Amino acid sequence: MADHFSAAVDFSSWFWNGVFFAWCGYILLSHIPAAVRARLSLHRRRFSLKSDDLCPSVTIVKPLLGDDGNLNDNLEGYFKLDYPSNKFEILFCVMDPDDPAKAIVDSLIAKYPSVDARLLTGGKHIGINPKINNMHVAVSGARHDFIWLSDSNIMVRPENLKELVACLDPTVGLVHQLPYALPADSFAALVDKIYFGTQHARVYLVADMLKRNCANGMSWLLRKSALEEVGGLAAFSEYLAEDFFIGKTLWERGWKLSLCSLPALQNPSATVTSLSRFRNRMIRWTRLRASMMPFPGLLEPLTECIFLGIFASIAASRIFNCCVLTFFVLQSIVWFLLDYHLMSCVENGPLPSMWKVICAWLVRELWTIPIFVESLCSQRITWGGHLFQLEFGGHSVKLE
């Protein structure tokens, strides 16, 4: 009996050691398809229409809240788009008539009178999601069948809209952009940039390659008729992560989700970029993901270098009788090099100095476990100045 028990324990130990070691290899190797997807899909011009008359008409909706210092620069890019002026309109949305963003929008509208741009104030309260409440009137009143929803901190290039519409065909209901960031001007901004260029990009690009829903609502082009087919924005107003559920619903209805060749470039002001802001953002997103998908959310640490590396190193030492510390260091170096290569693919240009990237990468990796643990301590988040209680399934309750 004792021999059978000992054999069962040995088998269980070997089994779990093998699982952790194999899983570490799988996550490491997932960098490869992500980098391939980035090389083949990002920063490659697709727009090929010969006549401006063939360009689809687009309504650009910009929900705004306050001025972070870079708002004027970020918004002005939409007035300078390389797109037929009679083929797009811009609808800026603010809830409060005294919002500082209003003065910036008014000055830009006066500066570019040839651009069809309007400011809508007041919004419409249809649910707990403040972003949807802000832009609901604009989306409902959009004159065109394609709607480009873009956050206030997104900076665009002149060719951005052309590259979005280049992804359209009759089967595409949504064109999304990989979230990224402009060159970092502070250490905190570099930590943020590394997150979006490594861990987030790896998961995002692999999911897109596998034709799974990964669409992020920072900047995306929606087919209005497809959105109305699933109930419009109002159908998602009880979710804070409305982008996930909009993408999921369209995908389940058979619409294709297409990745734009240009990443969505976040450009927050240096005055609002800090490690504290990064931490709060990661906690908020981790809690949102855990409320939407509890089981995958609990396994998130097993996709991170440090946490997974500890278990994989112990497993490797038992399977191959190697040194735990040596394996952990080698695994971390390989992981970093793969992350660095992936980030260079997404950047498509020079990165900051290697030493700066290494320091910021280590801070990001070492912080993942404390952030994950803190995210498990509560189901409350603050977003848009409001406090919410998260519920399983993605629903939320406003507490104020």
Residue pairs with C-beta under 8 A, 6 or more apart in sequence:
13 318
14 318
14 319
16 315
17 314
17 315
17 318
17 319
18 315
18 319
19 315
20 308
20 311
20 312
20 314
20 315
21 312
21 315
21 316
21 319
23 302
23 308
23 312
24 308
24 309
24 311
24 312
24 315
24 331
27 302
27 303
27 308
28 331
28 334
28 335
28 338
30 202
30 206
31 202
31 338
31 339
31 341
31 342
32 338
33 205
33 206
33 209
34 201
34 202
34 205
34 206
34 209
34 342
35 338
35 341
35 342
35 345
37 205
37 206
37 208
37 209
38 201
38 205
38 342
38 345
38 346
39 345
41 205
41 259
41 261
42 178
42 261
42 262
42 263
42 345
42 346
42 348
43 261
43 262
43 348
44 261
45 159
45 163
45 261
46 163
46 166
46 167
46 261
47 159
47 162
47 163
47 165
47 166
48 166
49 55
49 166
52 84
52 87
55 83
55 84
55 87
55 162
55 165
56 87
56 144
56 145
56 146
56 165
56 168
57 87
57 88
57 143
57 144
57 145
57 146
58 83
58 87
58 88
58 89
58 144
58 146
58 147
58 148
58 161
58 164
58 165
58 221
59 88
59 89
59 90
59 91
59 138
59 142
59 143
59 144
59 146
59 147
59 148
59 224
60 78
60 88
60 89
60 90
60 91
60 147
60 148
60 150
60 161
61 91
61 93
61 135
61 138
61 139
61 142
61 147
61 148
61 149
61 150
62 75
62 78
62 90
62 91
62 92
62 93
62 150
62 152
63 93
63 131
63 134
63 135
63 138
63 149
63 151
63 152
64 71
64 92
64 93
64 94
64 99
64 101
64 105
64 134
64 152
65 94
65 95
65 99
65 101
65 130
65 134
65 152
65 384
66 99
66 100
66 101
67 100
67 101
67 104
68 152
68 153
68 268
68 269
68 271
68 272
69 269
69 270
69 271
69 272
70 153
70 155
70 267
70 268
70 269
71 101
71 104
71 152
72 104
72 107
72 108
73 155
73 267
74 152
74 153
74 154
74 155
74 267
75 92
75 104
75 105
75 108
75 152
76 108
77 155
77 156
77 157
77 158
77 160
78 90
78 150
78 156
79 90
79 108
79 111
79 112
79 115
79 117
80 158
81 88
81 156
81 158
81 160
81 161
82 158
82 159
82 161
82 162
83 161
83 162
85 114
85 115
85 116
86 116
88 116
88 144
88 161
89 116
89 117
89 118
89 142
89 143
89 144
90 115
90 116
90 117
90 118
91 117
91 118
91 120
91 135
91 138
91 141
91 142
92 101
92 105
92 117
92 118
92 119
92 120
93 119
93 120
93 121
93 123
93 134
93 135
93 137
93 138
94 101
94 102
94 105
94 119
94 120
94 121
94 123
94 134
95 121
95 122
95 123
95 130
95 133
95 134
96 121
97 121
97 122
99 121
101 152
102 119
102 121
105 117
105 119
106 119
108 117
109 115
109 117
109 118
109 119
120 137
120 138
122 137
123 133
123 134
123 135
123 136
123 137
124 133
124 136
124 137
125 133
126 132
126 133
126 136
126 233
126 234
126 237
127 133
127 234
127 236
127 237
127 238
128 237
128 238
128 240
128 388
128 396
128 397
128 398
129 236
129 237
129 238
129 239
129 240
129 242
130 383
130 384
130 385
130 386
131 242
131 384
132 233
132 234
132 236
132 237
132 242
133 237
135 149
135 233
136 233
136 234
136 237
139 147
139 149
139 224
139 227
139 232
139 233
140 232
140 233
142 224
144 224
145 223
145 224
145 225
146 165
146 168
146 221
146 222
146 223
146 224
147 221
147 222
147 224
147 227
148 161
148 164
148 219
148 220
148 221
148 222
149 217
149 219
149 220
149 221
149 222
150 156
150 218
150 219
150 220
150 264
151 217
151 218
151 219
151 266
153 266
153 267
153 268
154 218
154 219
154 264
154 265
154 266
154 267
155 182
155 265
155 266
155 267
156 265
157 262
157 265
159 262
160 262
163 260
163 261
163 262
164 175
164 177
164 221
164 260
164 262
165 175
165 221
166 261
167 175
167 221
167 258
167 259
167 260
167 261
168 175
168 221
168 258
169 256
171 255
171 256
172 223
172 255
172 256
172 257
172 258
173 222
173 223
173 226
173 227
173 250
173 253
173 255
173 256
173 257
174 215
174 220
174 221
174 222
174 223
174 226
174 246
174 247
174 250
174 255
174 256
174 257
174 258
175 220
175 221
175 257
175 258
175 259
175 260
176 214
176 215
176 216
176 219
176 220
176 221
176 247
176 257
176 258
176 259
176 260
177 216
177 218
177 219
177 220
177 259
177 260
177 262
177 263
177 264
178 201
178 204
178 205
178 216
178 259
178 260
178 263
178 264
178 346
179 196
179 200
179 204
179 216
179 218
179 219
179 263
179 264
179 266
180 193
180 196
180 197
180 201
180 263
180 264
180 265
180 266
180 346
180 347
181 189
181 192
181 193
181 196
181 197
181 265
181 266
181 267
182 265
182 266
182 267
183 193
183 352
184 190
184 192
184 193
184 352
185 270
186 270
186 273
187 275
187 356
187 359
187 360
188 273
188 274
188 275
188 277
188 278
189 268
189 270
189 273
190 352
190 356
190 357
190 360
191 275
191 278
191 360
191 363
191 364
192 266
192 273
192 278
193 360
194 339
194 343
194 357
194 360
194 361
194 364
195 278
195 282
195 364
196 266
196 346
197 339
197 342
197 343
197 346
197 347
198 339
198 342
198 343
198 361
198 364
199 303
199 304
199 339
199 364
201 342
201 343
201 346
202 339
202 342
203 214
203 303
204 214
204 216
207 213
207 214
208 214
208 257
208 259
211 257
212 251
213 244
213 247
213 248
213 251
213 257
214 247
214 257
215 243
215 244
215 246
215 247
215 257
216 243
216 264
217 242
217 243
217 246
218 243
218 264
218 266
219 264
220 243
221 260
222 246
223 255
226 250
226 253
226 255
227 233
227 246
227 250
229 253
230 246
230 249
230 250
230 253
233 242
235 249
236 242
236 245
236 246
236 249
238 395
238 396
239 245
239 394
239 395
239 396
240 288
240 381
240 383
240 388
240 390
240 394
240 396
241 288
241 289
241 292
241 394
244 292
244 394
245 394
247 257
250 257
251 257
263 346
275 363
279 367
279 371
280 382
282 367
282 371
282 375
283 371
283 374
283 375
283 381
284 381
284 382
284 383
286 297
286 300
286 371
286 372
286 375
287 375
287 378
287 379
287 380
287 381
287 390
288 381
288 390
288 394
289 296
289 297
289 300
290 297
290 298
290 375
290 376
290 390
291 297
291 379
291 390
291 391
291 392
291 393
291 394
291 396
292 393
292 394
294 392
300 372
301 307
301 308
301 368
301 369
301 372
302 308
302 311
304 365
304 368
304 369
305 331
305 332
305 335
305 336
305 339
305 365
306 332
306 365
306 366
306 368
306 369
307 368
307 369
309 328
309 331
309 332
309 335
310 328
312 327
312 331
313 324
313 325
313 327
313 328
313 331
314 324
316 322
316 324
316 327
317 323
317 324
317 327
336 358
336 361
339 361
340 351
340 354
340 357
340 361
343 351
343 357
344 351
351 357
379 389
379 390
379 391
380 387
380 388
380 389
380 390
380 399
381 387
381 388
381 390
382 388
386 398
386 400
387 398
387 399
387 400
388 396
388 397
388 398
388 399
389 396
389 397
389 399
390 396
391 397
